[in-house]
Amino acid sequence: MNAVQPTVFNEAQLYLLGVFSHIKNEDELNDIKDLISDYYAKRLDRHLEKLWDEGILNQKKLDEINEMDLHQWLREEKAKEQKAL
């Protein structure tokens, strides 16, 4: 029989649990969700800008990505990772 392992939260998770404990209604929850989504969108934009500035990402690469079946590509990448283990 497997023993139940306690969940160990990191500092960020503990902080967010504290913030979430003060949410009083669905509107506040939606506001927090929007803030988190905006944070990650801005972070992604900065990373993409960096890749563009470094020449790693360009219009040709974007066009190639647009034509790809990304779900299939991810499955293939996961399969490669599994074989490497």
C-alpha positions, 0 to 999 in steps of 0.5 A: 500500500502506498503511503500518502505523501504530504504536499510541500509548497514552495514560497511562491505557492504559499504566497499565492495561497495567502493572496487567494484566501482573501478573494471574496467573489468571482469577480476578484478571482477573475481579476487575479486570473487576468493579472496572472495571464497578463504576467505570463503573456508579457514574459513570453513577449519579452522572450520572443523579442529576445529571440527575434533580436538574436536572429533565432526567430524570424518571419521565415521561422514563424511561417514554418511554425504556422504550417506545423501540426504543433500537437504532433510535433510535441508528441514526437518530441516527448517520444524522443525524450522517452527514448533518451531516458 
